[in-house]
């Protein structure tokens, strides 16, 4: 439970919590950069390593009781780095110069927004759901769609596959149900909400021009989950 608007009670000393979070993020980026530079797998795969891996930082922030101001500041710094990387080849595993997408920027921004909204409310589970739906759902949907997607369709210029969309829905359902179950023991209630979030997340993900789904999916999933959870009480 939250002590104040600044964060959770931390089970470990604050400096150690920050060190673990920074080490985790550094490890994810280092892994992606190493794979990008030493293998011929391709930048899209290494970008998904960062996409999926860094999203899990929201769990560390929740469990370690990282104060909201720290997460928001980190989000602002990451957003700035993402914008710079969009124009300069400083982190090719995150952005390729000239790539027509601001997805990385929107992703970092969404973390700050969700923490800023739900940390003060004492309800970090909704921020975790929004970010993890984006991290795991969109990340795995892209990998499945690109490698196994044979049934294609288009939404407002965004090319998608049914294989990827189904993956997005299934992963979103699983993530939402798992997080809700951590904080409340009501399987039917949690499952109904998870189904709604899965449908919404998969629908929002179909429109991804300029990477806007990295903002619309986490914010939409988190807010819908919060609203339904309170509506169905």
PyMOL CGO cylinders between C-alpha atoms (Angstrom):
from pymol import cmd
from pymol.cgo import CYLINDER

trace = [
    CYLINDER, 0.00, 0.00, 0.00, 1.18, 3.49, -0.68, 0.3, 1, 1, 1, 1, 1, 1,
    CYLINDER, 1.18, 3.49, -0.68, 2.55, 5.55, 2.21, 0.3, 1, 1, 1, 1, 1, 1,
    CYLINDER, 2.55, 5.55, 2.21, 2.15, 8.82, 0.34, 0.3, 1, 1, 1, 1, 1, 1,
    CYLINDER, 2.15, 8.82, 0.34, 1.93, 10.26, -3.14, 0.3, 1, 1, 1, 1, 1, 1,
    CYLINDER, 1.93, 10.26, -3.14, 5.67, 9.77, -3.49, 0.3, 1, 1, 1, 1, 1, 1,
    CYLINDER, 5.67, 9.77, -3.49, 5.82, 6.00, -3.61, 0.3, 1, 1, 1, 1, 1, 1,
    CYLINDER, 5.82, 6.00, -3.61, 5.47, 2.63, -1.97, 0.3, 1, 1, 1, 1, 1, 1,
    CYLINDER, 5.47, 2.63, -1.97, 7.04, 1.22, 1.16, 0.3, 1, 1, 1, 1, 1, 1,
    CYLINDER, 7.04, 1.22, 1.16, 10.23, -0.30, -0.16, 0.3, 1, 1, 1, 1, 1, 1,
    CYLINDER, 10.23, -0.30, -0.16, 11.28, -3.79, 1.00, 0.3, 1, 1, 1, 1, 1, 1,
    CYLINDER, 11.28, -3.79, 1.00, 14.92, -2.88, 0.34, 0.3, 1, 1, 1, 1, 1, 1,
    CYLINDER, 14.92, -2.88, 0.34, 17.00, 0.30, 0.78, 0.3, 1, 1, 1, 1, 1, 1,
    CYLINDER, 17.00, 0.30, 0.78, 16.26, 2.96, -1.82, 0.3, 1, 1, 1, 1, 1, 1,
    CYLINDER, 16.26, 2.96, -1.82, 19.84, 3.13, -3.24, 0.3, 1, 1, 1, 1, 1, 1,
    CYLINDER, 19.84, 3.13, -3.24, 19.87, -0.63, -3.73, 0.3, 1, 1, 1, 1, 1, 1,
    CYLINDER, 19.87, -0.63, -3.73, 16.49, -0.53, -5.47, 0.3, 1, 1, 1, 1, 1, 1,
    CYLINDER, 16.49, -0.53, -5.47, 17.73, 2.14, -7.87, 0.3, 1, 1, 1, 1, 1, 1,
    CYLINDER, 17.73, 2.14, -7.87, 20.93, 0.20, -8.52, 0.3, 1, 1, 1, 1, 1, 1,
    CYLINDER, 20.93, 0.20, -8.52, 18.95, -2.94, -9.38, 0.3, 1, 1, 1, 1, 1, 1,
    CYLINDER, 18.95, -2.94, -9.38, 16.62, -1.07, -11.73, 0.3, 1, 1, 1, 1, 1, 1,
    CYLINDER, 16.62, -1.07, -11.73, 19.48, 0.73, -13.50, 0.3, 1, 1, 1, 1, 1, 1,
    CYLINDER, 19.48, 0.73, -13.50, 21.44, -2.52, -13.80, 0.3, 1, 1, 1, 1, 1, 1,
    CYLINDER, 21.44, -2.52, -13.80, 18.42, -4.30, -15.22, 0.3, 1, 1, 1, 1, 1, 1,
    CYLINDER, 18.42, -4.30, -15.22, 17.78, -1.63, -17.85, 0.3, 1, 1, 1, 1, 1, 1,
    CYLINDER, 17.78, -1.63, -17.85, 21.47, -1.43, -18.70, 0.3, 1, 1, 1, 1, 1, 1,
    CYLINDER, 21.47, -1.43, -18.70, 21.57, -5.20, -19.11, 0.3, 1, 1, 1, 1, 1, 1,
    CYLINDER, 21.57, -5.20, -19.11, 18.62, -5.19, -21.50, 0.3, 1, 1, 1, 1, 1, 1,
    CYLINDER, 18.62, -5.19, -21.50, 20.13, -2.46, -23.69, 0.3, 1, 1, 1, 1, 1, 1,
    CYLINDER, 20.13, -2.46, -23.69, 23.57, -4.10, -23.56, 0.3, 1, 1, 1, 1, 1, 1,
    CYLINDER, 23.57, -4.10, -23.56, 22.09, -7.43, -24.65, 0.3, 1, 1, 1, 1, 1, 1,
    CYLINDER, 22.09, -7.43, -24.65, 20.21, -5.81, -27.51, 0.3, 1, 1, 1, 1, 1, 1,
    CYLINDER, 20.21, -5.81, -27.51, 23.25, -3.82, -28.67, 0.3, 1, 1, 1, 1, 1, 1,
    CYLINDER, 23.25, -3.82, -28.67, 25.45, -6.92, -28.51, 0.3, 1, 1, 1, 1, 1, 1,
    CYLINDER, 25.45, -6.92, -28.51, 23.01, -8.99, -30.53, 0.3, 1, 1, 1, 1, 1, 1,
    CYLINDER, 23.01, -8.99, -30.53, 22.59, -6.11, -33.00, 0.3, 1, 1, 1, 1, 1, 1,
    CYLINDER, 22.59, -6.11, -33.00, 26.34, -5.66, -33.57, 0.3, 1, 1, 1, 1, 1, 1,
    CYLINDER, 26.34, -5.66, -33.57, 27.50, -9.27, -33.50, 0.3, 1, 1, 1, 1, 1, 1,
    CYLINDER, 27.50, -9.27, -33.50, 24.69, -11.15, -35.23, 0.3, 1, 1, 1, 1, 1, 1,
    CYLINDER, 24.69, -11.15, -35.23, 22.85, -10.94, -38.49, 0.3, 1, 1, 1, 1, 1, 1,
    CYLINDER, 22.85, -10.94, -38.49, 19.43, -11.35, -36.92, 0.3, 1, 1, 1, 1, 1, 1,
    CYLINDER, 19.43, -11.35, -36.92, 18.29, -7.86, -37.83, 0.3, 1, 1, 1, 1, 1, 1,
    CYLINDER, 18.29, -7.86, -37.83, 17.44, -4.67, -36.02, 0.3, 1, 1, 1, 1, 1, 1,
    CYLINDER, 17.44, -4.67, -36.02, 13.73, -5.43, -35.71, 0.3, 1, 1, 1, 1, 1, 1,
    CYLINDER, 13.73, -5.43, -35.71, 14.45, -8.45, -33.52, 0.3, 1, 1, 1, 1, 1, 1,
    CYLINDER, 14.45, -8.45, -33.52, 16.88, -6.57, -31.28, 0.3, 1, 1, 1, 1, 1, 1,
    CYLINDER, 16.88, -6.57, -31.28, 14.41, -3.69, -31.02, 0.3, 1, 1, 1, 1, 1, 1,
    CYLINDER, 14.41, -3.69, -31.02, 11.88, -6.16, -29.62, 0.3, 1, 1, 1, 1, 1, 1,
    CYLINDER, 11.88, -6.16, -29.62, 14.42, -7.30, -27.01, 0.3, 1, 1, 1, 1, 1, 1,
    CYLINDER, 14.42, -7.30, -27.01, 14.46, -3.72, -25.73, 0.3, 1, 1, 1, 1, 1, 1,
    CYLINDER, 14.46, -3.72, -25.73, 10.70, -3.34, -26.16, 0.3, 1, 1, 1, 1, 1, 1,
    CYLINDER, 10.70, -3.34, -26.16, 9.82, -6.43, -24.13, 0.3, 1, 1, 1, 1, 1, 1,
    CYLINDER, 9.82, -6.43, -24.13, 12.69, -6.29, -21.68, 0.3, 1, 1, 1, 1, 1, 1,
    CYLINDER, 12.69, -6.29, -21.68, 12.43, -2.68, -20.56, 0.3, 1, 1, 1, 1, 1, 1,
    CYLINDER, 12.43, -2.68, -20.56, 8.68, -2.90, -20.00, 0.3, 1, 1, 1, 1, 1, 1,
    CYLINDER, 8.68, -2.90, -20.00, 9.30, -5.20, -17.04, 0.3, 1, 1, 1, 1, 1, 1,
    CYLINDER, 9.30, -5.20, -17.04, 10.90, -2.30, -15.18, 0.3, 1, 1, 1, 1, 1, 1,
    CYLINDER, 10.90, -2.30, -15.18, 7.38, -1.29, -14.11, 0.3, 1, 1, 1, 1, 1, 1,
    CYLINDER, 7.38, -1.29, -14.11, 7.26, -4.44, -11.95, 0.3, 1, 1, 1, 1, 1, 1,
    CYLINDER, 7.26, -4.44, -11.95, 10.56, -3.55, -10.30, 0.3, 1, 1, 1, 1, 1, 1,
    CYLINDER, 10.56, -3.55, -10.30, 9.33, 0.00, -9.69, 0.3, 1, 1, 1, 1, 1, 1,
    CYLINDER, 9.33, 0.00, -9.69, 6.16, -1.39, -8.09, 0.3, 1, 1, 1, 1, 1, 1,
    CYLINDER, 6.16, -1.39, -8.09, 7.79, -4.10, -5.98, 0.3, 1, 1, 1, 1, 1, 1,
    CYLINDER, 7.79, -4.10, -5.98, 10.70, -1.95, -4.82, 0.3, 1, 1, 1, 1, 1, 1,
    CYLINDER, 10.70, -1.95, -4.82, 8.50, 1.04, -4.06, 0.3, 1, 1, 1, 1, 1, 1,
    CYLINDER, 8.50, 1.04, -4.06, 10.30, 3.41, -6.42, 0.3, 1, 1, 1, 1, 1, 1,
    CYLINDER, 10.30, 3.41, -6.42, 8.94, 6.94, -5.79, 0.3, 1, 1, 1, 1, 1, 1,
    CYLINDER, 8.94, 6.94, -5.79, 6.80, 8.43, -8.54, 0.3, 1, 1, 1, 1, 1, 1,
    CYLINDER, 6.80, 8.43, -8.54, 9.15, 11.36, -9.13, 0.3, 1, 1, 1, 1, 1, 1,
    CYLINDER, 9.15, 11.36, -9.13, 12.04, 8.99, -9.88, 0.3, 1, 1, 1, 1, 1, 1,
    CYLINDER, 12.04, 8.99, -9.88, 10.03, 7.02, -12.44, 0.3, 1, 1, 1, 1, 1, 1,
    CYLINDER, 10.03, 7.02, -12.44, 8.69, 10.19, -14.06, 0.3, 1, 1, 1, 1, 1, 1,
    CYLINDER, 8.69, 10.19, -14.06, 12.18, 11.71, -14.27, 0.3, 1, 1, 1, 1, 1, 1,
    CYLINDER, 12.18, 11.71, -14.27, 13.55, 8.50, -15.77, 0.3, 1, 1, 1, 1, 1, 1,
    CYLINDER, 13.55, 8.50, -15.77, 10.70, 8.49, -18.28, 0.3, 1, 1, 1, 1, 1, 1,
    CYLINDER, 10.70, 8.49, -18.28, 11.53, 12.05, -19.31, 0.3, 1, 1, 1, 1, 1, 1,
    CYLINDER, 11.53, 12.05, -19.31, 15.22, 11.20, -19.77, 0.3, 1, 1, 1, 1, 1, 1,
    CYLINDER, 15.22, 11.20, -19.77, 14.38, 8.05, -21.76, 0.3, 1, 1, 1, 1, 1, 1,
    CYLINDER, 14.38, 8.05, -21.76, 11.99, 10.06, -23.95, 0.3, 1, 1, 1, 1, 1, 1,
    CYLINDER, 11.99, 10.06, -23.95, 14.75, 12.56, -24.68, 0.3, 1, 1, 1, 1, 1, 1,
    CYLINDER, 14.75, 12.56, -24.68, 17.22, 9.79, -25.54, 0.3, 1, 1, 1, 1, 1, 1,
    CYLINDER, 17.22, 9.79, -25.54, 14.62, 8.21, -27.82, 0.3, 1, 1, 1, 1, 1, 1,
    CYLINDER, 14.62, 8.21, -27.82, 14.14, 11.47, -29.72, 0.3, 1, 1, 1, 1, 1, 1,
    CYLINDER, 14.14, 11.47, -29.72, 17.91, 11.97, -30.11, 0.3, 1, 1, 1, 1, 1, 1,
    CYLINDER, 17.91, 11.97, -30.11, 18.32, 8.35, -31.22, 0.3, 1, 1, 1, 1, 1, 1,
    CYLINDER, 18.32, 8.35, -31.22, 15.64, 8.94, -33.84, 0.3, 1, 1, 1, 1, 1, 1,
    CYLINDER, 15.64, 8.94, -33.84, 18.03, 11.35, -35.61, 0.3, 1, 1, 1, 1, 1, 1,
    CYLINDER, 18.03, 11.35, -35.61, 21.46, 10.04, -34.56, 0.3, 1, 1, 1, 1, 1, 1,
    CYLINDER, 21.46, 10.04, -34.56, 22.76, 6.43, -34.64, 0.3, 1, 1, 1, 1, 1, 1,
    CYLINDER, 22.76, 6.43, -34.64, 23.59, 6.30, -30.92, 0.3, 1, 1, 1, 1, 1, 1,
    CYLINDER, 23.59, 6.30, -30.92, 21.45, 3.23, -30.16, 0.3, 1, 1, 1, 1, 1, 1,
    CYLINDER, 21.45, 3.23, -30.16, 20.75, 1.30, -33.37, 0.3, 1, 1, 1, 1, 1, 1,
    CYLINDER, 20.75, 1.30, -33.37, 19.02, -1.47, -31.43, 0.3, 1, 1, 1, 1, 1, 1,
    CYLINDER, 19.02, -1.47, -31.43, 16.33, 1.07, -30.46, 0.3, 1, 1, 1, 1, 1, 1,
    CYLINDER, 16.33, 1.07, -30.46, 15.98, 3.32, -33.50, 0.3, 1, 1, 1, 1, 1, 1,
    CYLINDER, 15.98, 3.32, -33.50, 17.38, 3.35, -36.98, 0.3, 1, 1, 1, 1, 1, 1,
    CYLINDER, 17.38, 3.35, -36.98, 18.05, 6.80, -38.39, 0.3, 1, 1, 1, 1, 1, 1,
    CYLINDER, 18.05, 6.80, -38.39, 15.20, 7.74, -40.71, 0.3, 1, 1, 1, 1, 1, 1,
    CYLINDER, 15.20, 7.74, -40.71, 12.85, 5.11, -39.32, 0.3, 1, 1, 1, 1, 1, 1,
    CYLINDER, 12.85, 5.11, -39.32, 9.38, 6.60, -39.59, 0.3, 1, 1, 1, 1, 1, 1,
    CYLINDER, 9.38, 6.60, -39.59, 8.26, 5.83, -36.08, 0.3, 1, 1, 1, 1, 1, 1,
    CYLINDER, 8.26, 5.83, -36.08, 8.23, 7.60, -32.74, 0.3, 1, 1, 1, 1, 1, 1,
    CYLINDER, 8.23, 7.60, -32.74, 7.26, 4.40, -30.97, 0.3, 1, 1, 1, 1, 1, 1,
    CYLINDER, 7.26, 4.40, -30.97, 10.22, 4.40, -28.58, 0.3, 1, 1, 1, 1, 1, 1,
    CYLINDER, 10.22, 4.40, -28.58, 9.45, 7.97, -27.55, 0.3, 1, 1, 1, 1, 1, 1,
    CYLINDER, 9.45, 7.97, -27.55, 5.77, 7.18, -26.99, 0.3, 1, 1, 1, 1, 1, 1,
    CYLINDER, 5.77, 7.18, -26.99, 6.70, 4.05, -25.04, 0.3, 1, 1, 1, 1, 1, 1,
    CYLINDER, 6.70, 4.05, -25.04, 8.92, 5.97, -22.60, 0.3, 1, 1, 1, 1, 1, 1,
    CYLINDER, 8.92, 5.97, -22.60, 6.32, 8.72, -22.33, 0.3, 1, 1, 1, 1, 1, 1,
    CYLINDER, 6.32, 8.72, -22.33, 3.54, 6.27, -21.50, 0.3, 1, 1, 1, 1, 1, 1,
    CYLINDER, 3.54, 6.27, -21.50, 5.49, 4.90, -18.53, 0.3, 1, 1, 1, 1, 1, 1,
    CYLINDER, 5.49, 4.90, -18.53, 5.81, 8.37, -17.03, 0.3, 1, 1, 1, 1, 1, 1,
    CYLINDER, 5.81, 8.37, -17.03, 2.15, 9.18, -17.62, 0.3, 1, 1, 1, 1, 1, 1,
    CYLINDER, 2.15, 9.18, -17.62, 0.87, 5.95, -16.08, 0.3, 1, 1, 1, 1, 1, 1,
    CYLINDER, 0.87, 5.95, -16.08, 3.12, 6.23, -13.05, 0.3, 1, 1, 1, 1, 1, 1,
    CYLINDER, 3.12, 6.23, -13.05, 2.07, 9.85, -12.64, 0.3, 1, 1, 1, 1, 1, 1,
    CYLINDER, 2.07, 9.85, -12.64, -1.59, 8.85, -12.69, 0.3, 1, 1, 1, 1, 1, 1,
    CYLINDER, -1.59, 8.85, -12.69, -1.68, 5.61, -10.68, 0.3, 1, 1, 1, 1, 1, 1,
    CYLINDER, -1.68, 5.61, -10.68, 1.18, 5.93, -8.18, 0.3, 1, 1, 1, 1, 1, 1,
    CYLINDER, 1.18, 5.93, -8.18, -0.53, 8.81, -6.29, 0.3, 1, 1, 1, 1, 1, 1,
    CYLINDER, -0.53, 8.81, -6.29, -3.80, 6.81, -6.30, 0.3, 1, 1, 1, 1, 1, 1,
    CYLINDER, -3.80, 6.81, -6.30, -2.07, 3.91, -4.60, 0.3, 1, 1, 1, 1, 1, 1,
    CYLINDER, -2.07, 3.91, -4.60, -3.03, 1.60, -7.48, 0.3, 1, 1, 1, 1, 1, 1,
    CYLINDER, -3.03, 1.60, -7.48, 0.18, 0.69, -9.32, 0.3, 1, 1, 1, 1, 1, 1,
    CYLINDER, 0.18, 0.69, -9.32, -1.35, -2.51, -10.70, 0.3, 1, 1, 1, 1, 1, 1,
    CYLINDER, -1.35, -2.51, -10.70, -3.08, -0.55, -13.46, 0.3, 1, 1, 1, 1, 1, 1,
    CYLINDER, -3.08, -0.55, -13.46, 0.14, 1.09, -14.58, 0.3, 1, 1, 1, 1, 1, 1,
    CYLINDER, 0.14, 1.09, -14.58, 1.76, -2.34, -14.61, 0.3, 1, 1, 1, 1, 1, 1,
    CYLINDER, 1.76, -2.34, -14.61, -1.06, -3.76, -16.73, 0.3, 1, 1, 1, 1, 1, 1,
    CYLINDER, -1.06, -3.76, -16.73, -0.85, -0.94, -19.26, 0.3, 1, 1, 1, 1, 1, 1,
    CYLINDER, -0.85, -0.94, -19.26, 2.90, -1.18, -19.69, 0.3, 1, 1, 1, 1, 1, 1,
    CYLINDER, 2.90, -1.18, -19.69, 3.12, -4.98, -19.72, 0.3, 1, 1, 1, 1, 1, 1,
    CYLINDER, 3.12, -4.98, -19.72, 0.27, -5.29, -22.22, 0.3, 1, 1, 1, 1, 1, 1,
    CYLINDER, 0.27, -5.29, -22.22, 2.32, -3.02, -24.47, 0.3, 1, 1, 1, 1, 1, 1,
    CYLINDER, 2.32, -3.02, -24.47, 5.66, -4.67, -23.76, 0.3, 1, 1, 1, 1, 1, 1,
    CYLINDER, 5.66, -4.67, -23.76, 4.69, -8.32, -24.05, 0.3, 1, 1, 1, 1, 1, 1,
    CYLINDER, 4.69, -8.32, -24.05, 1.53, -8.08, -26.14, 0.3, 1, 1, 1, 1, 1, 1,
    CYLINDER, 1.53, -8.08, -26.14, 2.78, -5.77, -28.86, 0.3, 1, 1, 1, 1, 1, 1,
    CYLINDER, 2.78, -5.77, -28.86, 6.30, -7.20, -28.76, 0.3, 1, 1, 1, 1, 1, 1,
    CYLINDER, 6.30, -7.20, -28.76, 5.24, -10.80, -29.26, 0.3, 1, 1, 1, 1, 1, 1,
    CYLINDER, 5.24, -10.80, -29.26, 2.48, -9.83, -31.71, 0.3, 1, 1, 1, 1, 1, 1,
    CYLINDER, 2.48, -9.83, -31.71, 5.08, -8.13, -33.90, 0.3, 1, 1, 1, 1, 1, 1,
    CYLINDER, 5.08, -8.13, -33.90, 7.42, -11.12, -33.82, 0.3, 1, 1, 1, 1, 1, 1,
    CYLINDER, 7.42, -11.12, -33.82, 4.63, -13.59, -34.57, 0.3, 1, 1, 1, 1, 1, 1,
    CYLINDER, 4.63, -13.59, -34.57, 3.11, -11.39, -37.25, 0.3, 1, 1, 1, 1, 1, 1,
    CYLINDER, 3.11, -11.39, -37.25, 6.40, -10.72, -39.03, 0.3, 1, 1, 1, 1, 1, 1,
    CYLINDER, 6.40, -10.72, -39.03, 7.53, -14.35, -39.00, 0.3, 1, 1, 1, 1, 1, 1,
    CYLINDER, 7.53, -14.35, -39.00, 4.29, -16.32, -39.20, 0.3, 1, 1, 1, 1, 1, 1,
    CYLINDER, 4.29, -16.32, -39.20, 1.65, -13.86, -40.30, 0.3, 1, 1, 1, 1, 1, 1,
    CYLINDER, 1.65, -13.86, -40.30, 0.11, -15.08, -43.54, 0.3, 1, 1, 1, 1, 1, 1,
    CYLINDER, 0.11, -15.08, -43.54, -3.41, -13.66, -43.19, 0.3, 1, 1, 1, 1, 1, 1,
    CYLINDER, -3.41, -13.66, -43.19, -2.93, -9.94, -43.78, 0.3, 1, 1, 1, 1, 1, 1,
    CYLINDER, -2.93, -9.94, -43.78, -5.25, -6.98, -43.43, 0.3, 1, 1, 1, 1, 1, 1,
    CYLINDER, -5.25, -6.98, -43.43, -4.92, -3.20, -43.39, 0.3, 1, 1, 1, 1, 1, 1,
    CYLINDER, -4.92, -3.20, -43.39, -6.32, -0.56, -41.00, 0.3, 1, 1, 1, 1, 1, 1,
    CYLINDER, -6.32, -0.56, -41.00, -5.90, 3.08, -42.06, 0.3, 1, 1, 1, 1, 1, 1,
    CYLINDER, -5.90, 3.08, -42.06, -2.64, 2.29, -43.79, 0.3, 1, 1, 1, 1, 1, 1,
    CYLINDER, -2.64, 2.29, -43.79, -1.25, 0.03, -41.04, 0.3, 1, 1, 1, 1, 1, 1,
    CYLINDER, -1.25, 0.03, -41.04, -0.46, -3.47, -42.30, 0.3, 1, 1, 1, 1, 1, 1,
    CYLINDER, -0.46, -3.47, -42.30, -1.32, -6.20, -39.80, 0.3, 1, 1, 1, 1, 1, 1,
    CYLINDER, -1.32, -6.20, -39.80, -1.86, -9.96, -39.67, 0.3, 1, 1, 1, 1, 1, 1,
    CYLINDER, -1.86, -9.96, -39.67, -4.55, -11.93, -37.89, 0.3, 1, 1, 1, 1, 1, 1,
    CYLINDER, -4.55, -11.93, -37.89, -1.84, -14.10, -36.33, 0.3, 1, 1, 1, 1, 1, 1,
    CYLINDER, -1.84, -14.10, -36.33, -0.28, -11.03, -34.74, 0.3, 1, 1, 1, 1, 1, 1,
    CYLINDER, -0.28, -11.03, -34.74, -3.61, -9.58, -33.62, 0.3, 1, 1, 1, 1, 1, 1,
    CYLINDER, -3.61, -9.58, -33.62, -4.68, -12.85, -31.98, 0.3, 1, 1, 1, 1, 1, 1,
    CYLINDER, -4.68, -12.85, -31.98, -1.32, -13.03, -30.22, 0.3, 1, 1, 1, 1, 1, 1,
    CYLINDER, -1.32, -13.03, -30.22, -1.84, -9.47, -28.96, 0.3, 1, 1, 1, 1, 1, 1,
    CYLINDER, -1.84, -9.47, -28.96, -5.26, -10.37, -27.56, 0.3, 1, 1, 1, 1, 1, 1,
    CYLINDER, -5.26, -10.37, -27.56, -4.12, -13.58, -25.88, 0.3, 1, 1, 1, 1, 1, 1,
    CYLINDER, -4.12, -13.58, -25.88, -1.05, -12.02, -24.28, 0.3, 1, 1, 1, 1, 1, 1,
    CYLINDER, -1.05, -12.02, -24.28, -3.05, -8.98, -23.13, 0.3, 1, 1, 1, 1, 1, 1,
    CYLINDER, -3.05, -8.98, -23.13, -5.62, -11.26, -21.52, 0.3, 1, 1, 1, 1, 1, 1,
    CYLINDER, -5.62, -11.26, -21.52, -2.93, -13.27, -19.75, 0.3, 1, 1, 1, 1, 1, 1,
    CYLINDER, -2.93, -13.27, -19.75, -1.05, -10.21, -18.49, 0.3, 1, 1, 1, 1, 1, 1,
    CYLINDER, -1.05, -10.21, -18.49, -4.19, -8.49, -17.22, 0.3, 1, 1, 1, 1, 1, 1,
    CYLINDER, -4.19, -8.49, -17.22, -5.53, -11.59, -15.49, 0.3, 1, 1, 1, 1, 1, 1,
    CYLINDER, -5.53, -11.59, -15.49, -2.17, -12.31, -13.85, 0.3, 1, 1, 1, 1, 1, 1,
    CYLINDER, -2.17, -12.31, -13.85, -1.69, -8.80, -12.48, 0.3, 1, 1, 1, 1, 1, 1,
    CYLINDER, -1.69, -8.80, -12.48, -5.27, -8.49, -11.22, 0.3, 1, 1, 1, 1, 1, 1,
    CYLINDER, -5.27, -8.49, -11.22, -5.00, -11.87, -9.52, 0.3, 1, 1, 1, 1, 1, 1,
    CYLINDER, -5.00, -11.87, -9.52, -1.96, -10.64, -7.58, 0.3, 1, 1, 1, 1, 1, 1,
    CYLINDER, -1.96, -10.64, -7.58, -4.03, -7.91, -5.92, 0.3, 1, 1, 1, 1, 1, 1,
    CYLINDER, -4.03, -7.91, -5.92, -7.54, -9.41, -5.78, 0.3, 1, 1, 1, 1, 1, 1,
    CYLINDER, -7.54, -9.41, -5.78, -8.83, -12.96, -5.61, 0.3, 1, 1, 1, 1, 1, 1,
    CYLINDER, -8.83, -12.96, -5.61, -11.92, -12.96, -7.82, 0.3, 1, 1, 1, 1, 1, 1,
    CYLINDER, -11.92, -12.96, -7.82, -11.41, -15.12, -10.89, 0.3, 1, 1, 1, 1, 1, 1,
    CYLINDER, -11.41, -15.12, -10.89, -14.70, -14.33, -12.67, 0.3, 1, 1, 1, 1, 1, 1,
    CYLINDER, -14.70, -14.33, -12.67, -14.41, -10.58, -12.04, 0.3, 1, 1, 1, 1, 1, 1,
    CYLINDER, -14.41, -10.58, -12.04, -10.77, -10.55, -13.14, 0.3, 1, 1, 1, 1, 1, 1,
    CYLINDER, -10.77, -10.55, -13.14, -11.43, -12.69, -16.21, 0.3, 1, 1, 1, 1, 1, 1,
    CYLINDER, -11.43, -12.69, -16.21, -14.24, -10.45, -17.47, 0.3, 1, 1, 1, 1, 1, 1,
    CYLINDER, -14.24, -10.45, -17.47, -12.01, -7.40, -17.18, 0.3, 1, 1, 1, 1, 1, 1,
    CYLINDER, -12.01, -7.40, -17.18, -9.12, -9.23, -18.84, 0.3, 1, 1, 1, 1, 1, 1,
    CYLINDER, -9.12, -9.23, -18.84, -11.32, -10.16, -21.81, 0.3, 1, 1, 1, 1, 1, 1,
    CYLINDER, -11.32, -10.16, -21.81, -12.39, -6.53, -22.28, 0.3, 1, 1, 1, 1, 1, 1,
    CYLINDER, -12.39, -6.53, -22.28, -8.81, -5.25, -22.00, 0.3, 1, 1, 1, 1, 1, 1,
    CYLINDER, -8.81, -5.25, -22.00, -7.61, -7.88, -24.47, 0.3, 1, 1, 1, 1, 1, 1,
    CYLINDER, -7.61, -7.88, -24.47, -10.19, -6.85, -27.07, 0.3, 1, 1, 1, 1, 1, 1,
    CYLINDER, -10.19, -6.85, -27.07, -9.44, -3.15, -26.55, 0.3, 1, 1, 1, 1, 1, 1,
    CYLINDER, -9.44, -3.15, -26.55, -5.66, -3.60, -26.67, 0.3, 1, 1, 1, 1, 1, 1,
    CYLINDER, -5.66, -3.60, -26.67, -5.80, -5.72, -29.83, 0.3, 1, 1, 1, 1, 1, 1,
    CYLINDER, -5.80, -5.72, -29.83, -8.07, -3.13, -31.46, 0.3, 1, 1, 1, 1, 1, 1,
    CYLINDER, -8.07, -3.13, -31.46, -5.86, -0.18, -30.51, 0.3, 1, 1, 1, 1, 1, 1,
    CYLINDER, -5.86, -0.18, -30.51, -2.75, -2.00, -31.70, 0.3, 1, 1, 1, 1, 1, 1,
    CYLINDER, -2.75, -2.00, -31.70, -4.11, -2.39, -35.21, 0.3, 1, 1, 1, 1, 1, 1,
    CYLINDER, -4.11, -2.39, -35.21, -3.50, 1.32, -35.81, 0.3, 1, 1, 1, 1, 1, 1,
    CYLINDER, -3.50, 1.32, -35.81, 0.22, 1.88, -35.32, 0.3, 1, 1, 1, 1, 1, 1,
    CYLINDER, 0.22, 1.88, -35.32, 1.29, 4.63, -37.70, 0.3, 1, 1, 1, 1, 1, 1,
    CYLINDER, 1.29, 4.63, -37.70, 4.28, 6.55, -36.34, 0.3, 1, 1, 1, 1, 1, 1,
    CYLINDER, 4.28, 6.55, -36.34, 4.28, 4.17, -33.37, 0.3, 1, 1, 1, 1, 1, 1,
    CYLINDER, 4.28, 4.17, -33.37, 1.24, 5.81, -31.77, 0.3, 1, 1, 1, 1, 1, 1,
    CYLINDER, 1.24, 5.81, -31.77, 0.09, 2.41, -30.47, 0.3, 1, 1, 1, 1, 1, 1,
    CYLINDER, 0.09, 2.41, -30.47, 2.94, 2.59, -27.96, 0.3, 1, 1, 1, 1, 1, 1,
    CYLINDER, 2.94, 2.59, -27.96, 0.94, 5.36, -26.32, 0.3, 1, 1, 1, 1, 1, 1,
    CYLINDER, 0.94, 5.36, -26.32, -2.65, 4.40, -27.07, 0.3, 1, 1, 1, 1, 1, 1,
    CYLINDER, -2.65, 4.40, -27.07, -2.35, 0.75, -26.02, 0.3, 1, 1, 1, 1, 1, 1,
    CYLINDER, -2.35, 0.75, -26.02, -0.81, 1.22, -22.54, 0.3, 1, 1, 1, 1, 1, 1,
    CYLINDER, -0.81, 1.22, -22.54, -2.94, 4.24, -21.67, 0.3, 1, 1, 1, 1, 1, 1,
    CYLINDER, -2.94, 4.24, -21.67, -6.12, 2.73, -23.10, 0.3, 1, 1, 1, 1, 1, 1,
    CYLINDER, -6.12, 2.73, -23.10, -5.55, -0.67, -21.44, 0.3, 1, 1, 1, 1, 1, 1,
    CYLINDER, -5.55, -0.67, -21.44, -4.74, 0.80, -18.04, 0.3, 1, 1, 1, 1, 1, 1,
    CYLINDER, -4.74, 0.80, -18.04, -7.62, 3.27, -17.98, 0.3, 1, 1, 1, 1, 1, 1,
    CYLINDER, -7.62, 3.27, -17.98, -10.16, 0.72, -19.22, 0.3, 1, 1, 1, 1, 1, 1,
    CYLINDER, -10.16, 0.72, -19.22, -8.98, -1.79, -16.63, 0.3, 1, 1, 1, 1, 1, 1,
    CYLINDER, -8.98, -1.79, -16.63, -9.21, 0.79, -13.86, 0.3, 1, 1, 1, 1, 1, 1,
    CYLINDER, -9.21, 0.79, -13.86, -12.70, 1.88, -14.94, 0.3, 1, 1, 1, 1, 1, 1,
    CYLINDER, -12.70, 1.88, -14.94, -14.09, -1.64, -15.29, 0.3, 1, 1, 1, 1, 1, 1,
    CYLINDER, -14.09, -1.64, -15.29, -12.51, -2.79, -12.05, 0.3, 1, 1, 1, 1, 1, 1,
    CYLINDER, -12.51, -2.79, -12.05, -14.32, -0.04, -10.16, 0.3, 1, 1, 1, 1, 1, 1,
    CYLINDER, -14.32, -0.04, -10.16, -17.52, -0.32, -12.19, 0.3, 1, 1, 1, 1, 1, 1,
    CYLINDER, -17.52, -0.32, -12.19, -17.88, -4.05, -11.52, 0.3, 1, 1, 1, 1, 1, 1,
    CYLINDER, -17.88, -4.05, -11.52, -17.15, -3.89, -7.79, 0.3, 1, 1, 1, 1, 1, 1,
]
cmd.load_cgo(trace, "trace")
